[in-house]
Amino acid sequence: MAIFSILLLLCCGLCVASAGIPLPGLGDGAADELFPEILRDEAVARLYELGRISDADSYLERTFLSPAFNRASTQVREWMEDAGLRTWMDQMGNVHGRVDGANTSEAALLIGSHIDTVIDAGFYDGSLGVISAIAAVKAMKNSVSLDDVRRPVEIIAFSDEEGVRFQSTFLGSSAIAGTLPVSALQVSDKSGTTLHDVLKANSMEATEESLMQVKYDPSSVWGYVEVHIEQGPVLEALGYPLGVVKGIAGQTRLKVTVSGSQGHAGTVPMSMRQDPMTASAELILALETLCKEPAKFLTRTSQCDAPVGDSLDGLVCTVGELSPWPGASNVIPGKVVFTVDVRAMDDGDREAVIFEFSNQMRRICDLRSVLCTVEPKHSAGVVRCDPDLSSELDWAARTAARKIAGSTAQLRLPVLMSGAGHDAMAISHLTKVGMLFVRCRGGVSHSPEEFVHEDDVWAAGLSIMNLLQSL
């Protein structure tokens, strides 16, 4: 991941101040008008409070509309109301907080991130974007009247970004963008419970009409901003608290099922086996080789079949789950299911990798006399952030960093591409988007070791406050 992020940084034309301004810890002796008690102290306390709301006893797990998710939603609504926002939960479990401001007829600025988590999660992924936005609005309420905000502002805590429960990402934000198909209501989790069932159990209508109610009219939205931890090591390596996001890699998720012949581990000769586990192992290694050395397998047809080179921009491939059936030590499995996650900075590259993997799958499965099927679970194209909105975020973040550091020096923030998916990908179908990254220790994410310095939380909140005051 470290090499990947640094390569992205170089490819995106990173430019920093020639003096190499060190900002390792942001801030000794900041003035009270920078609201450290709200943007830093209270925000950090709330991140830890939210991190303790879990469905598991010994680690953080909070998935779509689980009991812990519902407790977290209630808590977030209370914090939104404390900041002066009018709140509600929509028919897909997204939590909203809105202030109409001085011009109620203007299109609204949406600010959001998610409050669901992966299994054994950290406290900052998703939650930081929600909490820092609430803190920014609360600080504004304490300094100026929210009625003076120039356009409506709406903070959204999305219900499902990670896709853990239903293996389908962006349920909440896709519903708001109007791209969630009604067929998604019939998707089931590992227990066989459908999305429709879960929504009904939480007093939501779960119909095509209710999905239409969640969808926003594009004319009512001015833009979308998301603050998120970097989930990579670049900002920390450069000594910058914040970075502007240029775009988000496209991604595809697949579910691969390999079916063979179940049998006794001690009685079926090796030469007579149709073993889906060994076939899966070969398929997984083939995917790894393809993604490590794409030049051996692919050509760029758009460039007269020229070789692709040793690597493709930001290409990464992952098998994150593997489940054999029946899963006993003395049984040759009858079936193996595994997931495939492919990401790249160019949609054509990503599609070429998936096509070649499908070709190799047919060859391997035929040779091993097993049946292989592929089910697409998620696909999202590369998203480019809006240049004007990114410029506004750059100004807001640079101003925040200078004020907290007590410096008058000019600096240019790093510009990065994101290899991770975010709700901004779904919302890009609704409106222009911009993102701000916050450095995290060691670039570690999706782990209990995830950590953001308190002053960097402060910088994130102050950046949003600056943005709201400037629009």
C-alpha positions as CSV (number, residue, x, y, z in Angstrom):
1,M,0.0,0.0,0.0
2,A,2.9,2.4,0.8
3,I,4.5,2.0,-2.7
4,F,1.0,2.2,-4.3
5,S,0.1,5.5,-2.6
6,I,3.5,7.1,-3.3
7,L,3.2,6.1,-6.9
8,L,-0.2,7.7,-7.0
9,L,1.2,10.8,-5.5
10,L,3.9,11.1,-8.1
11,C,1.5,10.4,-11.0
12,C,-0.8,13.1,-9.8
13,G,1.9,15.8,-10.0
14,L,2.4,16.5,-6.3
15,C,3.7,20.0,-5.6
16,V,4.6,21.1,-2.1
17,A,6.1,24.3,-0.8
18,S,9.8,24.7,-1.7
19,A,10.7,25.2,1.9
20,G,9.2,21.8,2.8
21,I,7.1,23.2,5.7
22,P,7.1,20.7,8.6
23,L,3.7,20.3,10.1
24,P,4.3,17.2,12.3
25,G,1.9,17.8,15.1
26,L,0.0,21.0,14.2
27,G,-0.4,23.5,16.8
28,D,1.0,24.8,20.0
29,G,-0.8,27.9,21.4
30,A,-3.7,28.2,19.0
31,A,-6.1,31.0,19.7
32,D,-9.5,30.4,21.2
33,E,-11.2,31.6,18.1
34,L,-10.1,28.5,16.4
35,F,-12.5,26.6,18.7
36,P,-10.2,23.8,19.8
37,E,-12.7,22.8,22.5
38,I,-15.3,21.9,19.9
39,L,-13.3,21.1,16.7
40,R,-10.6,19.0,18.6
41,D,-11.5,18.1,22.2
42,E,-15.2,17.4,21.8
43,A,-14.7,15.9,18.3
44,V,-12.1,13.4,19.5
45,A,-14.2,12.5,22.5
46,R,-17.1,11.8,20.2
47,L,-15.0,9.7,17.9
48,Y,-14.1,7.5,20.8
49,E,-17.7,7.4,22.1
50,L,-18.9,6.3,18.7
51,G,-16.1,3.7,18.5
52,R,-17.4,2.0,21.6
53,I,-20.8,1.4,20.0
54,S,-20.4,-2.1,18.6
55,D,-22.2,-5.3,18.0
56,A,-19.2,-7.3,19.2
57,D,-17.8,-7.3,22.8
58,S,-14.1,-7.3,22.0
59,Y,-13.8,-5.4,18.7
60,L,-15.7,-2.8,16.7
61,E,-18.3,-4.1,14.3
62,R,-21.2,-2.0,13.2
63,T,-23.0,-3.1,10.0
64,F,-26.1,-1.9,8.2
65,L,-29.1,-1.4,10.5
66,S,-27.7,-3.7,13.2
67,P,-28.5,-3.0,16.8
68,A,-25.2,-1.1,17.3
69,F,-25.8,0.8,14.1
70,N,-29.2,2.0,15.3
71,R,-27.7,3.1,18.7
72,A,-25.0,5.0,16.8
73,S,-27.6,6.6,14.5
74,T,-29.5,7.8,17.6
75,Q,-26.3,9.3,19.1
76,V,-25.3,11.0,15.8
77,R,-28.8,12.6,15.6
78,E,-28.4,14.0,19.1
79,W,-25.1,15.5,18.2
80,M,-26.5,17.0,15.0
81,E,-29.4,18.6,17.0
82,D,-26.8,19.9,19.6
83,A,-25.2,21.7,16.6
84,G,-28.5,23.3,15.7
85,L,-29.5,21.0,12.8
86,R,-32.9,19.7,12.0
87,T,-32.6,15.9,11.8
88,W,-34.3,12.8,10.3
89,M,-33.6,9.3,9.1
90,D,-34.6,8.3,5.6
91,Q,-36.0,5.0,4.3
92,M,-32.5,3.6,3.7
93,G,-31.2,4.4,7.2
94,N,-29.2,7.4,6.3
95,V,-29.1,10.1,9.1
96,H,-29.6,13.7,8.0
97,G,-29.0,17.0,9.7
98,R,-29.8,20.2,7.9
99,V,-29.7,24.0,8.3
100,D,-31.5,26.0,5.7
101,G,-29.5,29.2,6.1
102,A,-30.2,32.6,4.7
103,N,-31.2,31.5,1.2
104,T,-33.6,28.5,1.6
105,S,-34.2,28.4,-2.2
106,E,-30.5,27.8,-3.0
107,A,-29.2,24.4,-3.8
108,A,-27.7,22.7,-0.8
109,L,-24.1,21.7,0.0
110,L,-24.0,18.1,1.2
111,I,-21.3,17.0,3.6
112,G,-21.1,13.3,4.6
113,S,-19.4,10.0,5.2
114,H,-20.5,6.7,6.7
115,I,-21.0,5.3,10.2
116,D,-21.0,1.6,9.3
117,T,-17.8,-0.3,9.8
118,V,-15.8,-3.3,8.7
119,I,-15.3,-6.1,11.1
120,D,-12.6,-5.3,13.7
121,A,-12.6,-1.7,12.6
122,G,-10.8,1.5,13.8
123,F,-12.5,4.6,15.2
124,Y,-11.9,7.0,12.3
125,D,-12.8,5.5,9.0
126,G,-16.1,7.1,8.0
127,S,-16.9,8.5,11.5
128,L,-14.2,11.3,11.2
129,G,-16.0,12.8,8.2
130,V,-19.3,12.9,10.0
131,I,-18.1,14.1,13.4
132,S,-15.8,16.8,12.0
133,A,-18.7,18.2,9.9
134,I,-21.0,18.3,13.0
135,A,-18.2,20.0,15.0
136,A,-17.7,22.6,12.2
137,V,-21.4,23.5,12.2
138,K,-21.5,23.6,16.0
139,A,-18.5,26.0,16.1
140,M,-20.2,28.2,13.6
141,K,-23.4,28.2,15.7
142,N,-21.3,29.4,18.6
143,S,-19.6,32.2,16.6
144,V,-22.3,33.4,14.1
145,S,-25.9,32.6,13.6
146,L,-26.6,29.5,11.4
147,D,-29.3,31.6,9.8
148,D,-26.5,33.6,8.1
149,V,-25.1,30.5,6.3
150,R,-25.4,31.5,2.6
151,R,-26.9,28.3,1.3
152,P,-28.5,25.2,2.9
153,V,-26.1,22.8,4.4
154,E,-26.9,19.1,5.0
155,I,-24.7,16.6,6.9
156,I,-25.4,13.0,6.0
157,A,-24.2,10.0,8.0
158,F,-24.6,7.2,5.4
159,S,-25.9,3.9,6.5
160,D,-23.8,1.5,4.4
161,E,-20.5,2.2,2.6
162,E,-18.4,-0.8,3.5
163,G,-20.9,-3.4,2.1
164,V,-20.1,-5.9,4.9
165,R,-23.5,-7.2,5.6
166,F,-24.9,-7.5,2.0
167,Q,-21.7,-7.6,0.1
168,S,-22.9,-4.5,-1.9
169,T,-21.3,-1.2,-1.2
170,F,-22.8,2.3,-1.0
171,L,-26.3,1.2,-0.2
172,G,-27.1,4.5,1.6
173,S,-25.4,6.9,-0.8
174,S,-26.5,5.1,-3.9
175,A,-30.1,5.4,-2.8
176,I,-29.7,9.2,-2.3
177,A,-28.0,9.4,-5.7
178,G,-30.9,7.5,-7.3
179,T,-28.7,4.7,-8.6
180,L,-29.7,1.9,-6.3
181,P,-31.9,-0.6,-8.2
182,V,-35.1,-1.9,-6.7
183,S,-33.6,-5.4,-7.2
184,A,-31.2,-4.6,-4.4
185,L,-34.0,-5.1,-2.0
186,Q,-33.8,-8.9,-2.6
187,V,-30.1,-9.2,-1.9
188,S,-29.6,-11.3,1.2
189,D,-26.9,-11.4,3.9
190,K,-25.1,-14.6,5.1
191,S,-28.1,-15.6,7.3
192,G,-30.5,-15.4,4.3
193,T,-32.2,-12.2,5.5
194,T,-32.9,-9.9,2.6
195,L,-32.4,-6.1,2.5
196,H,-36.2,-5.9,2.2
197,D,-36.6,-7.9,5.5
198,V,-34.1,-5.7,7.4
199,L,-35.7,-2.5,6.3
200,K,-39.2,-3.8,7.2
201,A,-37.9,-4.9,10.6
202,N,-36.7,-1.3,11.2
203,S,-40.1,0.1,10.2
204,M,-39.1,1.2,6.8
205,E,-41.3,0.6,3.7
206,A,-38.8,-1.2,1.5
207,T,-40.6,-0.5,-1.7
208,E,-39.7,1.0,-5.1
209,E,-41.7,4.0,-4.0
210,S,-39.8,4.4,-0.8
211,L,-36.5,4.2,-2.7
212,M,-37.7,7.1,-4.9
213,Q,-38.4,9.1,-1.8
214,V,-34.8,8.8,-0.7
215,K,-33.5,9.9,-4.1
216,Y,-32.5,13.6,-4.3
217,D,-33.3,15.9,-7.1
218,P,-30.0,17.0,-8.7
219,S,-31.2,20.6,-9.0
220,S,-31.6,20.8,-5.2
221,V,-27.9,19.9,-4.6
222,W,-25.0,22.3,-5.2
223,G,-22.2,19.9,-4.4
224,Y,-20.8,17.2,-2.0
225,V,-17.8,17.3,0.2
226,E,-16.3,14.3,2.1
227,V,-13.5,14.4,4.7
228,H,-11.9,11.0,5.2
229,I,-8.7,9.5,6.6
230,E,-6.1,8.9,3.9
231,Q,-5.9,5.1,4.5
232,G,-2.3,5.4,3.2
233,P,1.1,6.7,4.3
234,V,1.8,9.6,2.0
235,L,0.6,12.5,4.1
236,E,2.5,11.2,7.1
237,A,5.6,10.6,5.1
238,L,5.5,14.2,3.8
239,G,4.6,15.8,7.2
240,Y,1.3,17.2,6.0
241,P,-2.0,17.0,8.0
242,L,-4.3,17.3,5.0
243,G,-4.3,16.6,1.3
244,V,-6.7,17.3,-1.5
245,V,-8.1,14.3,-3.4
246,K,-8.0,14.5,-7.2
247,G,-10.0,11.4,-7.9
248,I,-11.0,7.9,-6.8
249,A,-10.0,4.6,-8.5
250,G,-12.6,2.5,-10.2
251,Q,-13.4,-0.8,-8.7
252,T,-15.1,-4.1,-9.4
253,R,-16.1,-6.8,-6.9
254,L,-16.9,-10.3,-8.0
255,K,-18.1,-13.5,-6.3
256,V,-16.5,-16.6,-7.7
257,T,-18.1,-20.0,-7.1
258,V,-16.1,-23.2,-7.9
259,S,-18.1,-26.4,-7.8
260,G,-16.5,-29.8,-7.8
261,S,-17.1,-33.3,-6.4
262,Q,-17.3,-33.7,-2.6
263,G,-15.6,-36.8,-1.2
264,H,-13.8,-38.5,1.6
265,A,-10.2,-37.2,2.1
266,G,-8.8,-40.6,2.6
267,T,-10.5,-42.7,-0.1
268,V,-10.6,-40.6,-3.3
269,P,-7.4,-41.1,-5.3
270,M,-5.6,-37.8,-6.3
271,S,-5.9,-38.6,-10.0
272,M,-9.7,-38.9,-9.7
273,R,-10.5,-35.7,-7.8
274,Q,-12.4,-32.8,-8.9
275,D,-11.3,-30.5,-6.1
276,P,-12.6,-27.0,-6.0
277,M,-10.2,-25.9,-3.3
278,T,-7.1,-26.6,-5.3
279,A,-8.7,-25.1,-8.4
280,S,-9.5,-22.0,-6.3
281,A,-5.9,-21.8,-5.2
282,E,-4.7,-21.9,-8.8
283,L,-7.2,-19.2,-9.8
284,I,-6.2,-16.9,-6.9
285,L,-2.5,-17.3,-7.8
286,A,-3.3,-16.6,-11.5
287,L,-5.1,-13.4,-10.5
288,E,-2.1,-12.4,-8.4
289,T,0.3,-13.0,-11.3
290,L,-1.9,-11.1,-13.7
291,C,-2.1,-8.1,-11.5
292,K,1.6,-8.1,-10.6
293,E,2.8,-8.5,-14.2
294,P,0.0,-7.3,-16.5
295,A,2.4,-6.7,-19.4
296,K,2.7,-10.5,-19.8
297,F,-1.0,-10.9,-20.5
298,L,-2.6,-7.6,-21.7
299,T,-2.3,-5.1,-24.5
300,R,-3.9,-1.7,-24.9
301,T,-6.2,-2.1,-27.8
302,S,-6.9,1.6,-27.9
303,Q,-3.2,2.1,-28.6
304,C,-2.8,-0.3,-31.6
305,D,-2.1,-3.2,-29.3
306,A,0.9,-1.6,-27.7
307,P,2.2,-3.4,-24.6
308,V,0.8,-2.0,-21.3
309,G,4.2,-1.9,-19.6
310,D,5.2,-3.4,-16.4
311,S,2.3,-2.0,-14.4
312,L,-1.1,-0.3,-14.7
313,D,-1.8,2.9,-12.9
314,G,-2.9,2.0,-9.4
315,L,-3.9,-1.6,-10.3
316,V,-4.5,-3.8,-7.2
317,C,-6.3,-7.1,-7.0
318,T,-7.5,-8.8,-3.8
319,V,-9.1,-12.0,-2.7
320,G,-10.6,-11.1,0.7
321,E,-12.9,-14.0,1.5
322,L,-12.7,-17.7,0.8
323,S,-15.4,-20.2,2.1
324,P,-15.3,-23.9,1.4
325,W,-18.3,-26.2,1.8
326,P,-18.7,-28.2,4.0
327,G,-15.4,-27.0,5.5
328,A,-14.3,-30.1,7.4
329,S,-10.7,-31.3,7.6
330,N,-11.4,-34.8,6.4
331,V,-13.7,-33.8,3.5
332,I,-12.8,-32.8,-0.1
333,P,-14.9,-29.7,-0.5
334,G,-17.8,-29.8,-2.9
335,K,-17.8,-26.1,-3.4
336,V,-15.6,-23.1,-2.7
337,V,-16.7,-19.4,-2.9
338,F,-14.3,-16.5,-2.9
339,T,-14.4,-12.8,-3.6
340,V,-12.3,-10.8,-6.1
341,D,-11.7,-7.0,-5.7
342,V,-10.0,-5.2,-8.7
343,R,-9.2,-1.5,-8.6
344,A,-7.4,0.8,-11.1
345,M,-7.1,4.4,-12.0
346,D,-8.2,3.7,-15.6
347,D,-11.6,2.0,-16.3
348,G,-10.3,0.4,-19.5
349,D,-7.3,-1.2,-17.6
350,R,-9.7,-2.6,-14.9
351,E,-12.0,-4.1,-17.5
352,A,-9.1,-5.6,-19.4
353,V,-7.8,-7.3,-16.2
354,I,-11.3,-8.7,-15.5
355,F,-11.6,-10.0,-19.0
356,E,-8.2,-11.7,-18.9
357,F,-9.0,-13.2,-15.5
358,S,-12.2,-14.6,-16.9
359,N,-10.3,-16.2,-19.8
360,Q,-7.8,-17.8,-17.4
361,M,-10.6,-19.0,-15.2
362,R,-12.3,-20.9,-18.1
363,R,-8.9,-22.6,-19.0
364,I,-8.1,-23.6,-15.4
365,C,-11.6,-24.8,-14.6
366,D,-11.8,-26.9,-17.8
367,L,-8.4,-28.5,-17.0
368,R,-9.5,-29.4,-13.5
369,S,-13.0,-30.5,-14.5
370,V,-14.7,-28.2,-12.1
371,L,-17.6,-25.7,-12.7
372,C,-16.8,-22.0,-12.2
373,T,-19.3,-19.2,-12.2
374,V,-18.8,-15.5,-11.6
375,E,-21.4,-13.1,-10.1
376,P,-20.7,-9.4,-10.3
377,K,-21.4,-7.8,-7.0
378,H,-20.3,-4.2,-7.5
379,S,-18.8,-2.0,-10.2
380,A,-17.9,1.7,-10.1
381,G,-16.0,3.8,-12.6
382,V,-13.2,6.2,-11.9
383,V,-14.4,9.4,-10.3
384,R,-12.7,12.7,-10.9
385,C,-13.2,15.4,-8.2
386,D,-14.5,18.8,-9.3
387,P,-11.6,21.2,-9.9
388,D,-13.4,24.3,-8.6
389,L,-14.6,22.5,-5.5
390,S,-11.2,21.0,-4.9
391,S,-9.7,24.5,-5.1
392,E,-12.1,25.7,-2.5
393,L,-11.2,22.8,-0.3
394,D,-7.5,23.4,-0.9
395,W,-7.9,27.0,0.3
396,A,-9.9,26.0,3.3
397,A,-7.4,23.3,4.4
398,R,-4.3,25.5,3.8
399,T,-5.9,28.3,5.9
400,A,-6.8,25.9,8.7
401,A,-3.3,24.4,8.7
402,R,-1.6,27.8,8.9
403,K,-3.8,29.1,11.6
404,I,-3.4,26.1,13.8
405,A,0.3,26.0,13.3
406,G,0.5,29.7,13.9
407,S,2.4,30.2,10.7
408,T,2.1,32.8,7.9
409,A,4.1,30.8,5.4
410,Q,2.4,29.8,2.2
411,L,2.1,26.1,1.4
412,R,0.6,23.9,-1.3
413,L,-1.1,20.8,-0.1
414,P,-0.4,17.4,-1.6
415,V,-2.8,16.2,-4.3
416,L,-3.6,12.5,-4.2
417,M,-5.7,9.8,-5.9
418,S,-7.6,7.5,-3.7
419,G,-7.3,3.7,-4.1
420,A,-10.1,3.2,-1.7
421,G,-13.8,3.6,-2.5
422,H,-15.8,6.3,-0.8
423,D,-19.5,7.5,-0.7
424,A,-18.3,10.3,-3.0
425,M,-18.2,7.7,-5.8
426,A,-22.0,7.1,-5.5
427,I,-22.8,10.8,-5.0
428,S,-20.8,11.8,-8.1
429,H,-23.8,10.5,-10.0
430,L,-25.9,13.2,-8.3
431,T,-23.6,16.2,-8.2
432,K,-20.0,17.5,-8.3
433,V,-17.8,16.1,-5.5
434,G,-14.7,17.1,-3.6
435,M,-12.7,15.3,-0.9
436,L,-10.1,16.1,1.7
437,F,-7.8,13.5,3.2
438,V,-6.5,13.5,6.7
439,R,-3.3,11.8,7.6
440,C,-3.4,8.7,9.7
441,R,-0.6,7.0,11.6
442,G,1.4,4.6,9.5
443,G,-1.3,4.7,6.8
444,V,-3.1,2.0,8.8
445,S,-6.9,1.6,8.2
446,H,-9.6,-1.1,8.6
447,S,-7.8,-2.0,11.8
448,P,-8.0,-1.2,15.5
449,E,-4.6,0.4,15.1
450,E,-6.2,3.2,13.0
451,F,-5.2,6.5,14.5
452,V,-5.5,10.2,13.7
453,H,-3.6,12.9,15.8
454,E,-6.0,15.1,17.8
455,D,-4.7,18.3,16.1
456,D,-5.3,16.7,12.7
457,V,-8.9,16.1,13.7
458,W,-8.9,19.8,14.6
459,A,-7.5,20.8,11.2
460,A,-10.2,18.7,9.5
461,G,-13.0,20.4,11.4
462,L,-11.6,23.9,10.9
463,S,-11.2,23.2,7.2
464,I,-14.9,22.5,6.9
465,M,-15.8,25.6,8.9
466,N,-13.6,27.7,6.6
467,L,-15.4,26.2,3.6
468,L,-18.9,26.9,5.0
469,Q,-18.0,30.5,5.7
470,S,-16.6,31.0,2.2
471,L,-19.4,29.6,0.1
